[in-house]
Amino acid sequence: MISDKVFALTYTPVLKLQIALVLIFAFVLALPAFCQQPPTPEALLAAVDKSADLSAAGPYTLTATVDANKQTGQLRIDRDHDRFRVELDMPGYQEVRLTLGDKRYVPLGKANLFVTGLYNFDRSWDPLKEDLVPQPVKKTYSKFSSKNIHGRKALCFEQTSAHEKPFSNRETRYCIDPDRSVLLREDGGDDRNEFFDYTPIAGHMQPRRVTIHKASLTDLELRDISVSYRPVDPARFAIPEQSIELQTCKAGGQFPTPLSTPEPQYTSQARAEHNHPTIVLHAFIATDGTVEDPLVMTPTRDGLDRNAVKAVRTWKFKPATCSGRPVVQEMTIEVSFRLG
């Protein structure tokens, strides 16, 4: 009995000490989880920006196969800091756009790269690298919702970008894989981009396949996307022939403001067929606010596209400015026909 009591007296403190050590160890392991703050939309977007910034590793060339309207072509982007060249080759069609610092060189009569957004494709999976769009006055975010996208658990939220008049607020829904810090889906109204099969490249992430849906335009699929890091041949940055020079204003710029936009007329054929399409055009807003070189991107057979061009030629804008100086600005213009 004495030996049992001695054993009990010596065992109990040791057991208590062991239990205390286990509890302390478990608390230390769990401490990061307790201290970790829940993610915010801003933090997720910043993480995606860091993961998607291909240019951080140096000059590169991106190539991709483009499928559009049952045709297959090639997209190539050469980027070296603030110089980049974008080239689209489709059957019977070629378009080249060049940016050298704050100067852009765009072709006349060709605007597929601009209207589809492919001119900046290598940054399309980075929401913080938007170019040539009005800068918002304020951004607000919704609460998170969880969704399964492409077999991955994604956090989705809405971003509302408030713009000065006459631009309306823009709502964009982002779905992000928080484990890999990559964008899986972006919805803006009727437009939608989806990004598949991310792979690491030079410490960053790039999708191998992207689908682009824009209302009133042909859906695009870009596949076999590949990025190679190497010095870009200086000849690639030669100014293309038959291109015009535009200025990119990265700070202190204002986009054109519509002042007068008379509605187009219906054609008798379109009215008889009950057609009410949205015609997409590309145009330049001159320094005097007039519309130059309107180009139909979605032609029709009922004459509405021609009437849209006639109407847009009469439109008047307050011109774009850069540091208070009027500059020429290219725009995508949508003209909607509605039967009364």
Secondary structure by P-SEA (a helix, b strand, c coil): caaaaaaaaaaaaaaaaaaaaaaaaaaaaaccccccccccaaaaaaaaaaaacccccccbbbbbbbbcccccbbbbbbbccccbbbbbbcccbbbbbbbcccbbbbbcccccccccccccccccccccccccccccccccccbbbbbbcccbbbbbbbbbbbbcccccbbbbbbbbccccccccccccccbbbbbcccccccccccccbbbbbbccbbbbbbccbbbbbcccccccccccccbbbbbbbccccccccccbbbbbbbcaaaaaabbbbbbbbbbbbcccccccccccccccccaaaaaaaaaaaaccccbbbcccbbbbbbbbbbbbbbcc
